[in-house]
Amino acid sequence: MNIRIYQINHERDTNRVKFESFENLSKYQNSPDVNPDIYDEVFQGEVDCRTLDDIYHKFNCDHPNNFKSHSLSVSDIIEIIESDKVVSQNGNQPSVESGFYFCDSVGFKKLDFVPPQHEKIRVVLVSPGKLAEIADINATLEGMQAVVGGLIEAVYPYEEQVAVVCNEEGKIEGLPLNRAIYNNDKEMVEIIAGNFFICDCSGENFGGLSDEQLKRYSEKFKNPERFYKIDGEIKAAPYDPNKNKNYER
C-alpha cells in the first residue's frame, strides 16, 4: 500500500485544532472544514498494510524506520495513493479506496482534501532496492525531512553545484544501505543509508535540477546496489530489481 501522512504544524495552528476531533473543528475555528494550510506532509512510502486500522496500528506500535514524526493520532490525515487488491464478487478491488481520510476520535472520516501547496522542486530520488526516479518534492524543510525520514544532511561530492541530501542518522538507525558515492576519480567516498535525493545547491536554498542533470543523475544512480567486502575493501555491485522480481516468481 502506498500512502502519505499529513499532520498539523503547531506553529501554524492558530486555532489549536491539533488532536481535536472532526466534530470539534467548528468549535475552535470559523469553519467545519479541514484547513490544508496548517498541514505538513510527514511521510510518503510503501507500507505493509491492508486497512486504515492496520496503518493506525503500524504508526503507533511499529513505526517505519523513515518516519520521524509523532504517532498517528486524531486530526492527522492519511492519503491512500494506491492500495493492495483483494478478491471480491466484483473481481479484484482495492482494499481501501484511494483518497484522504481524517483520523477521528473513533474511526476515520473520508473527506475532500487539497494537500498543502508548498513550492516544489524536481530532484532525482534514490531509494534502496529501487530504480532511481525523477520526483517533485516539497521545498520546505519538513518536506525534505519526510523524503529522507529524518534530519537532513547534505553531501557535496561533485565539482558542479549539486548536493546529495540524505538522512543524517541513516547508518546509526540501521536504515538499509542504498548507493555508493564516488568522487571524480571514481573512488568510493561514501555509502548512503536510506532514501536520498540529488538537487541543485547553487542558490541560498536547495533547488530543482535542470533537465540535463535530471537525466544524467537518474542514469548515474539508476540501479540499486548490493555491497560486499573483498580483502578488506568494500565493493558495490549494481543489479536490476525487476529481473530479481521475475526470478523470485
PyMOL commands that set and color helices and strands:
alter all, ss='L'
color gray80, all
select helices_A, chain A and resi 22-28+36-38+52-61+141-148+211-220+241-248
alter helices_A, ss='H'
color red, helices_A
select strands_A, chain A and resi 2-8+39-46+77-82+85-88+91-94+99-103+108-111+120-126+133-138+152-155+162-167+177-182+188-193+196-200+225-230+233-238
alter strands_A, ss='S'
color yellow, strands_A
deselect
rebuild
show_as cartoon
